[in-house]
Amino acid sequence: MNIQNLIRPTIKALKPYSSARDEFQGNSDAMVFLDANENPYNNGVNRYPDPQQKGVKAILSEIKGVSAKHILLGNGSDEVLDLIFRAFCEPHQDNVISLPPTYGMYEVLANLNAVEIRKVNLSETFQPKVDAILEAADAHSKVLFLCSPNNPTGNSFSTESVEKLLKTFKGLVVIDEAYIDFSTEKSWLTRLEEFPNLVITQTLSKAYGMAGIRLGICYASEEILKVLNTIKPPYNVNELSQKKAIELLNNKDLAKKQIQDILEERAVLISDLATISFVSKIYPSDANFILAKVDDATKRYNQLVEKGVVVRNRTTQFGCENCLRFTVGTKEENEELIKNLLLISKS
Ligand SMILES: *Cc1c(COP(=O)(O)O)cnc(C)c1O
């Protein structure tokens, strides 16, 4: 696997913008900074943020057990995914592979970057069809997106399938682990060194409760991150987001406790959903949401909205006909959902 051969020629030849903060790096406390045309009067945000987000990376490195040199941060994981497209996929020439039903951003980003997206549907049990994926790939297939646990189905992909794809697919394999903290499966992070084409994305938006600050995480080899660092906007994670992330990540027990509570609530929600007459199937979930099949998803969605409860209607997605996706909320929110589902079912 030669990563260099996967990079777009344009990107390989690119000289990155060198920001003031890139050019001078040193102990900042004693220095007088007259290099970035900032307003000198301190209000907490008058200085440009750290382009390499060292404070956030240090904590993440500790929490996740991964060296900071294997971490790149983005303005949400959506930015990280976009950087991967721009670094590796030549418009109108290369292609990527995604496995519906899955997260919609892979397709949006492919379209945005004028890159063909090849879709290989998941199996009946929402597992990757390894042989069909490898058959769909050609010399221009630069990226394979595996979302595990998968959104909107909620299941994790089998270790054997992912392993086979990592070993056989000739481009990058991006494993989107947005929901990994809710999963019973282990993260692929521990196997980063083993697979040079492995890229893992995670986010602070879900389990860590920071969707509002937009902080996405990419873990990969230094070789891959070097390319992404070359093209990322220098100050892509703002100062307020970095500060808030450090503050909340330092409160280590908080997320752990909340994840525990959400998992307990998920179990309650699953058994409560099973009592609703028009719910015909509840899919196993390794995430903080539950996919369920109902008699008429659009009708039930609208009835819930009328009652003041908003869920996600996934009925147009492949394999998700008449499916609603329920995010696990607080105990009170889930009770409100169930109360209204019961009311609707009796009307
Ligand atoms: C929610 C979600 C994300 C999160 O993206 P951010 O931009 O980090 O908020 C990424 N991937 C999947 C599959 C998701 O469901």
The ligand as an SDF file (V2000), in Angstrom:
LIG
                    3D

 15 15  0  0  0  0  0  0  0  0999 V2000
  -23.3940   12.8410   13.7380 C   0  0  0  0  0  0  0  0  0  0  0  0
  -22.4290   12.1470   12.8540 C   0  0  0  0  0  0  0  0  0  0  0  0
  -21.1920   12.7070   12.5990 C   0  0  0  0  0  0  0  0  0  0  0  0
  -20.8450   13.9840   13.2820 C   0  0  0  0  0  0  0  0  0  0  0  0
  -20.3130   14.9400   12.5560 O   0  0  0  0  0  0  0  0  0  0  0  0
  -19.7850   16.2820   13.2180 P   0  0  0  0  0  0  0  0  0  0  0  0
  -19.5460   17.0890   12.0110 O   0  0  0  0  0  0  0  0  0  0  0  0
  -18.5340   15.9390   13.9650 O   0  0  0  0  0  0  0  0  0  0  0  0
  -20.8460   16.8130   14.1310 O   0  0  0  0  0  0  0  0  0  0  0  0
  -20.2990   12.0280   11.7980 C   0  0  0  0  0  0  0  0  0  0  0  0
  -20.6140   10.8220   11.2800 N   0  0  0  0  0  0  0  0  0  0  0  0
  -21.7970   10.2450   11.5260 C   0  0  0  0  0  0  0  0  0  0  0  0
  -22.0980    8.9110   10.9930 C   0  0  0  0  0  0  0  0  0  0  0  0
  -22.7360   10.9040   12.3130 C   0  0  0  0  0  0  0  0  0  0  0  0
  -23.9330   10.3310   12.5310 O   0  0  0  0  0  0  0  0  0  0  0  0
  1  2  1  0
  2  3  1  0
  2 14  2  0
  3  4  1  0
  3 10  2  0
  4  5  1  0
  5  6  1  0
  6  7  2  0
  6  8  1  0
  6  9  1  0
 10 11  1  0
 11 12  2  0
 12 13  1  0
 12 14  1  0
 14 15  1  0
M  END
$$$$
